[in-house]
């Protein structure tokens, strides 16, 4: 007998019947947030002579925008991610610190597939990307967000980390 728990999962169907996390990618990186604009300019400054690496980043150079920074470790074959840094402003907005945790430990299915799709773009293409969308967190207001994901490379030219940031804004309250 087929039950909800035993049905095969399809990424276009939400088995829980709740709105899905569907961010919109923008490969043009047309950033609206001044914080993300500064983080992008910082990443670009590290990409002048060669693809930027993790060792090129200096938290002191990033300054106060570090509170909005994300840093993800990327593993390939199979593609996996681990949160290496989640800035303080982001921890406050989300309501939990996920630093050090793998995506599989944090995101329930089918949300995991959506989150993987978002971060996979920068990891697989080696290009920066911007996303916009609406985020829902337990016991938090719905938040509009803009995110920036920029690749950081290893010595053989493979994406080893994703650097970027998130900027949250409260959605207007509707009566």
Secondary structure, 3 states (H helix, E strand, C coil): CCCCCCCCCCCCCCCCCCCCCCCEEECCCCCCCHHHHHHHHHHHHCCCCCCCCHHHCCHHHHHHHHHHEEEEEEECCCCEEEEEEECHHHHHHHCCCCCCCEHHHHCCCCHHHHHHHHHHHHHHHCCCEEEEEEECCCCCCCEEEEEEEEEEECCCCCEEEEEEEEEEEECCCCC
